[in-house]
Amino acid sequence: MITNLCTPGIILILGSLLVPYFQGRAKWVYLMLLPLAAGAVLLSWTPDTSNIVRFWGYELNLSRVDKLSLVFGYVFCIMTLVSVLFALHVRDNLQHVASLIYAGSTLGVVFAGDFLTLYIFWEIMAVSSVFLILASRSRQAKDAGFRYVLMHIFGGLLLLAGIVLYAQETGSLEFAQIGLNGAGSWLIFLGIALNAAAVPLHAWLPDAYPMGTPTSTVFLSAFTTKSAVYLLARCFPGAEILIWVGAVMVVVPIVYAFLENDIRRLLAYSLLNQAGFMFCGIGIGTALALNGAIAHAFCCVLYMAVLFMAAGVVLDRTGTARITELGGLYKSMPATCIFCIIGAASISAFPMFSGFVSKSMVISAAGHEHMAVLWPFLQLASAGAVFHAGVKLPYATFFGTDSGLRPREGSWNMQIAMGLTAFLCVFIGVFPGWLYVMLPFSVDYVPYTGAHVLQQLQLLGFGGLGLYAALHFGLYPAEARSINLDVDWVYRKLGSAACSFLDWSLNGVNALAEEGMRAFARGLGRAVQAFPVSFLMFFGVNIWLLMGLTGRKLEMKKRMLVRDMRAGTMPIGFGAGIATLFIFVVYIMT
């Protein structure tokens, strides 16, 4: 048992606070050392490691380590390292600090052993990721960041409410498999599903991620949705609702990616499509399906990073991410083009690339369970990925109609980061055993059988044939600058209507109250003008005296009052009484 705070997440969070104090190459070295140190601590951990600390009377487990948390911890540490390397040339301390806190809090979520620890790191992750969206400092980024934080505050409140109810129902804060069997568990599920961008709660992702900088979007693509997938695998394996949510997710984003003109928005929808496979695997709940979902999350983090890095380099060098303004870039950016093609082949699940050895596990699991409805959805989605990410993205960006742009390659650190990640995509595709051994359940699945390879090649062939037919018969929509409406249109309109109603109702009541107070003040002023203050004071004090005094004392008080009034003064106690009465009246009125 470990009893200190030397955890990978806390190393990154606390280490980020010193980043602004370094300059030049010393900052480069320090930035690279932080994820390496976090990775070294992680490699020293073994399953059943724990790290208990006491906080406000609670025992918090900062490091619940098993095979499930380790596999996500490994890929998040890898992504932190290559993402920091990709952003090494950036001179914005805000991005460096926010990205390290974001990565560290994600690792905190993965290794949390109780719901209180989970919630603390979950909120840190949400807040830090907002700054990565705002880092581009544009009006669009500010608007998207505002909508992003509203959605994640809502998701955090759902999670918190669910945790409170679950703790009351069970008397425990232990973070483990809970299932969907009560109000608390359903609220927890909804809070996690929002962060996982489950349809129809997904529109925040393609709205916000493309608004980040060329480097910050790489971090965003790796952590939030995959940490939510980890939580679903931990808490809700076998939940049937995930099968059908996943089935919708693997199909609907394909349509939007097919129509999208911005390459980063296209990739955001591709990210949703790939998350759908993970949802389905977790929902099926068998050992093969869970292994497939977790393996696919691992591979997806890597190949989506390659694609977002390539898109980031294109945006950084050309100043645009619109397909209609790109084309012919392979002539001056051959390395970026090759890395993008490797990422495209991986997401399309070509044999010998990482996507094939993970996605085929989920599809096979659906077949083994004889899911006659789900299996065609997964096959259709696998072929659809060829359309938008496998062909459209690399072809339209690097080939296609020549835009005349001749930008130079990305900086050396960008190329090394893309090269390392692309290498891992190929390495896992060729040697899947390295990934399979890390999975939480024993793996007896063999991806490279004649049936699997032939089936996938047929699927890819039909996908290519469908794309050719769409182009040949004029069914493929022409690329054009456009705004594609998603389900966020609904809640934006509903939100605007709700704000208008609240403005009309609550502010209307407030206006009536203010007008009533003004009328009262005007009436009081006219009363004071009509009756001299001295007369009112004299009348009130006399009543007070007559009620409490008799005989000689009464006569003495009356003489003193008349004398003070002739001199233009009043007793201090009487003034305090009038002030108290006025405050009381104002209190009653408000």
N, C-alpha and C positions, 0 to 999 in steps of 0.2 A: 504494500500500500504506500502510495506517495502522499506526503502531507505538506507539500509546499505549493507555491503558485507558479512553478516553472512548467507551464503548459504551452503548447504551440500557439494557441490563440492569444494568451496573455503576453507572450513574448512579442508578437506582432503589434498588439494594441499599445503596450507600454513603450516598445521600441519606436513606434511611429512618432511619439511626442518629441523625440530628439532629432528628427529629420531636419527641421529648419535650422539647426545649429551647425550643420555640415555644409561645406561648399565644394564645388568642383569635383575632382575625382574622388576625394574623400567621401562625398555623398554617394557616388556610384558604388563604392566599396561597401559602405554602410547599408545601403538599400539592398544589395545582394546578400549581405551577411544575415539579415533578419530572416528571410524565408529559409536560408540554409540552416540557421540555428533552430528554427521551428521544426524543420524536417528532421534534424538530428535527434531532437527530443522525441519526435514521433516514432522514429525508427528504434529507439530504445525501449519503447512500450511493448508490452505483450498483452494478449487477451486476459481479461479479469483484473487489469490494473484499475485502481480507483484513486481518487484524490479528494478526500473529505475535508471541508473547512466549515467552521461554525460562523453563522451570520444571523444576528437578531434572534437567537434561540433556535434557528433552523440548521440542519445539517445539509450542506450543499455538496453535491458530487460534481466536481468540475471535470472529471476524467473517467467517465464510464467507457471502458475500452473493451470492444469485442470485434469479431471479424466484420460485422456490418459497419460499425463506425470507423474502423481502420481503413477499409477500402475507400470510403468517401474522404477520410482524412488524407490519405496518400494523394488522391487526384487533386484535392484542393491545395495541398502544399506544392505539388508540381505546377499547378496553374498560377499560384502566387509567384513562384520563381520566374516562370516564363513571362508572365504579365508585367512584373516589375522590370525584367530585362527589356521587354518591348517598349516600356515607358521611360527608360533610363535617360533619354535625351531631354525629357520634359523638365522645364525649370519652374514649374508651378508647385509650390509646397502644399497647396490645398489638395491637389490631386494625389500626391504621394502619401500624405497623412491619411486622407479619407480612404484611399484604396487599401492601405495596410490595416486600418481599423476595421474596414469592411471584411477583408479576408480573415482577420483574427477573430472577429465576432462570429463569422460563419463556422470556423473551426470550433469556437465555443459552443455553438448550437449542436454541432455533430457529436461532441463528446459530453454534452450535458447529461447528467444522470437523474435529474429531477426537473419538475416543471418550473420551479422558480428560477433555477439557473438558466433553463431554456428561454424563459420569457425575457430575462435581463439581456442575454446576448441577442435574442431576436430583435429587440427594440434598438439596440446599438447598431445592429446590421441594417435596419430600416433607415435610421437617421444618417448613418455614414454614407449609404448608397445615394441618398438624395444629393449630397454634395458632389458626387461624381457626375450626376446629370447637370447640375448647375455650373459645373466647371467650365463649360464652353462659353458661359456668360453672354448668352444671346437671349432675346425676348422669348423666342420659342422654347428655349431650354428652361427659362423661369416658369413659363406657363405649364410645361410638361412636368417639371419638378413639383409644382404646386399640386397638380392633379395626382401625381405619384404619391406624395406624402399623405394626401387625404385618403387615398385608397389603402395605404399601408397602416395609417392610424386606425382606420375602420377594421382592417384585418387584425391588428394588434389588440383592439378592444374585444373582438370576437374571441380571440385566443385567451385573453385574460379572463373574460366572463366564463368561458368554458373551463379553465383551470380552477377557478373558484368553485363552480358548481361540482366539478369532478372531485375536488378535495372534500367538499361537504358530503358528497354521496359515498365516497370510499374511505375518507379519513386518511388519505395518503397523497403525497406529492410525487410519488415514484413515476418516472417517465418510462413507460414500457408499452407493450401491446394492450390497447384498451378497447378496441372494437367500437361499433356504433350501437350503443345500448342505453343511451340516456341523453338528456338535454346537454349536459356538460360535454360529452364526447362529440356530439353533433356540432356544437359551437367550436370546439377545438378543430374538428375536421374542416369546417368552413374557413376558419382563420388560416389554416395551412393551405387549403385549396386556393385561396386568393393569392397567396404568395407563389404558389405553383402555377399561377395563370391558367387555372382550369376554366374552360369555356362554360358559362358565358362571362366569367370574371376576369377575362384575359386581356381586355383592350388596353389596360395600362402599360403592358409590355411593349407592343409595337408603337405606342404613343411616346414612351419615355426613353427607351434604350437608344434609338437613333439620334436623340438630342444630345447625347454625351460627346465628349471629345473623341478623336480617333483612337486614343489609348484607353480612356476610361470605359468605353463601351465593351472592351475585351473583358475587364473585370466583371462588369454587370452581366455579361452573357454566361459567366461561369458559375456564379455562387447562389443567387437568390432562388431560382427555380429548382436547382439541384439539391439545395439544402431542404427545400420543401418536399421534394421527392424522397429524400432520406427519411424525413419525419413520417411521411405516409407509409413507407416501407416498415418503419419501426412501430407505428401505432395501429395501422389499419390494413395489414396484409389479409387478403381474402375478402375485402369489402366489395360486394358485387357492384355497388354504384360506381366504383372506379372503372369497371370494365366499360360501362356505357358512356361515361364521361370521356374516357380515353378513346372510345370508338368515334365519338364526335370530333375530338381534338385531332385525330390523325387525318381527318378528311377536310374539315372546314378551313383550316389555315392554308391548305393547298390552293384553294380558290383565290384567296387574297394574295398569296405569294405569286400566283400566276399573273395577277393583274398589276402587281406593284411595280412602280418605276424607280423607287429609291432602293439601292442595293442593301442598305442596312435595315430598312423596314422589311424587305424580302427575307433577310436572314432572321429577323425577329419572328416572322410567321413560320419560318422553317424550324426555329427553336420550339415553337408551340407544337408543331407537327411531331417532332421527335419526342417531346414530353408525353404525347399521347400514347406512344408505345410503352413508355415506363408505367403510365397509369394502368394500362391494360394488364401488364405483367404483374403489378402489385395486386390488382383486383382478382386475377385468376388465382393467385395465392399458392400455387404448387411450388415445390423446390426449384424446378426448372424455370418456371415463370418468374419467380423472385430473383433467381440468379440472372436471368436474362434482363430483367428491368434494371438491376444494379449494374450489370456489365454495360448495358446500353447507356446508363447515366455516366459511367466512367468514360466511355468512348465519345459520347456526345460532348462532354466538356472539352475534350481535346480537338475534335474536328470542327466544332463550332468556333473554338478559339482561333484555329487557322483561318477560317473563313472571315471572321470579324477582323482579324489582324490584316488580312489582304484588303478588305474593304477599307480599313482604317488607313493603310498606306496609300490607297488610291485617293481617298478623301484628302489626306494630308498633302499629297503631291499635286493633285489637280484642282482642289478646292470645291469639288462637287461629288455627289454620290448618286446622281441621276443617270439612269441607263441611257436616256435619250441624249445625254451630253458626253457619253463615253464611247469607247470602241477603238480597236487598233492599238491598245496599250502594250500588247505583247512585244512590240518592236523596241520599246525602250525600258520595259519592266519585265524581262523574261523570268527572273527568279520569283517574283511575286506571282506571276502567271502560273508557274509550275506548282508553287505551294497551294494556290487556290484550286487548281485542278485536283491535287491530292485530297484536299478537304472535300471537294465536290464528289470525288469518287468514294470517299469514306461515308458521307451522308447518304449517298445513293446505294450503299451496301454492295459495291463491287467486290467480288472475291479478291482476296489478298489485301484488303483494306479493313480497318477496324470496325466499321459499321456492319460488315457482313457477319462477323463472328459474334456480335451481340444481338442485332436485330433478328437474326434468324432463330435465336433461342426463344424469343417471345412468340414469334409466328409458329414455331414448332410446338410450343406449350399450348397455344390455342388449338392447334390441330390434334394434339394428344388428348385434350379434354373434349374433343368433338363439338367445338363451338361453331356450328354451321353458319351463324350470323356474323360473329366477330371475325372469323378467319378471312372472309372476302374483304372486309373493311381494311384489315391489315395488309393484305396483298395489294389492294387498290392504293393505299397510302404509300406503300413501298415503291410502287411504280410511279406515283405522282411526284415523289421526291426527285425523280430523274428529271421531270419537267423543269421545275423552278430552280432547284439548287444544283442539280447535276449538270444541266445543260445551259439554262437561261443565264444564270449568274456568270460563269466563266466566259461563255460565248459572247454575251452582250457587252461585257466589261472589257475583255482583252482581245476579242476578235470582232466579228460583226462589221458594221459600217464604220469606216475609219473616221474618227473625230478630228484627226489632225493634231491631237495633243501628243507631246513627246516628253512626258515628265521623267525625271531620273528615278532610280530605285530608292527605296526607303533607306534610312540610315543603317549603319552596320548592326546596331543592336536590334533593330526591327527585323532584319533579315535572319540574324542568328535565332531570335525567338521563334519566328515562323518556321525556320528549318528544323529546330529541335522538336517542335510540336508536330510538324508534318512527319518527321522521322518516327515519332511514337505511334502515329496513326498507321504507318506502314508496318512497323515492328509488331504491334499487337495483331494486325491482320495476318501476318505471316506466322507469328508464334503466339497463338492465343492462350497457350498454357500458362504464360506469365500472368495473364489476367485471371484466368479461371482459378488458379490456386489461391487467389486472394478472396474469392467470393465466399459468402457465409455458409453455403451448403455444398456438399460434395458434388462435383461435376463429373458426369459420365457422358456428357454431350460431345459429339464430334462434328464440327461444322463442315469439314472438308470431306464429305462423302459425295459420291456421284449424284445422288438424288438431290442433295441440298444445293450443290453447285449448279446442276442443270436447271433446277427450278428457279434459282435466282437469275441465271443468265436468260432464261425465257422471260422472266418478269421484266428484266431490264430491256430485253429486246422488244417486248410489247410496249413498254413505255416509250422507247425511241421511235417505234413505228407509229404510235399515237401522236407523238409530237410532229413527225414528218407529215402525217395525214392532215393535222391541223394547219400546218404551214402550207401544204400543197393546195388544200381546198379553201384557203382563206378563212379558216375558222379561228386561227390564232389572232388574238386582238393586237392591233398595232401598238407599239410602245408610244405612250403619250404622257405628258405631264398632267397629273390628275390627283384628286383627293378621293380615296376610297373610304366610304363610310362603313364603320364597324359598329358593334353593339354599344360602344361608348356613346354613340349619338343618342341612344335611348336615355341613358342616365344623365347625360349632359342636359337634354331637354327637360327631363323630370327634375333635375337639380335646379335648373333655371326657373321652372314653374314653382317649385317649392320655395325658393328664395323670394320670388315675387309675392307669393301668398303670405309668407311670414312677414315680409316688409309691409304689406297692406294691413295685416291683422295686428301684429305686435306693435309695430310703429304707430299704427292708427290709435291703439289704446294709449300708447305713450303720449301721443299728441293731444288726445282728449284730456289726459291727466294734467299735462302742462297747461293747457288752456284753462282748466278748472282752477289750478293754482294761481294763474294770472288774474282770473276773475275774482278770486278770493282776496288777492293782494290789492286789487283796485277797489273793492268794496271796503276793505279795512282802511285804506288810505282816505276814502271819502268820509268814513265814520269819524276818523281822527280829526279831519278838517272841520266837520260839523260840530263836534264836541271837543272842547279844549282838553288837552291832556291833563292839565292841572285839576280840572273839575273831575275828570274820571278817576284820577288818583285819589283826590280828596274824598269822593263818594265811596270808592272801594275801601279805603283805609278806615273811614268812619264805620262802615258796616263791620269790618274786621274788629275794630275796637269795641263796638257795641256788643258784639257777640262774646267777647272774652273779658271785658273789664266793667267794673261798676264803681260807683262812689268816687272817692277822692282820686284814685288812680286814673279813672276815666277822664276826669276834668284836667288832670295834669297832662295826659297824653294828647288831649285835644288842643291845649294851649301850645304844647311843643310842636304839633303838626302845623298849626296856623302860623307860628313863628317861622318854622323852616320854609313853608310855602311862600311867605312874604319875602324871605331872604333868597328865594329861588333855588332851594335845595330840598332834598328828600332823604329820609333815612336809608342807610346802606342795605339793611335787611329787606326793606320794601322793594328796592330796585332789584335785588337778587330774586325776590319772589316773583316779580313781573317777568324777569328773564326766564325763570324756570317755567312759568305758565306759558310763555311764548314758545319755548322749545317743545313743551308737551303738545301744544296745539299743532305745531309743524309735524311732529312725529305722528300724531293721529291722522293728519291729512295725507301723509306720504305712505 
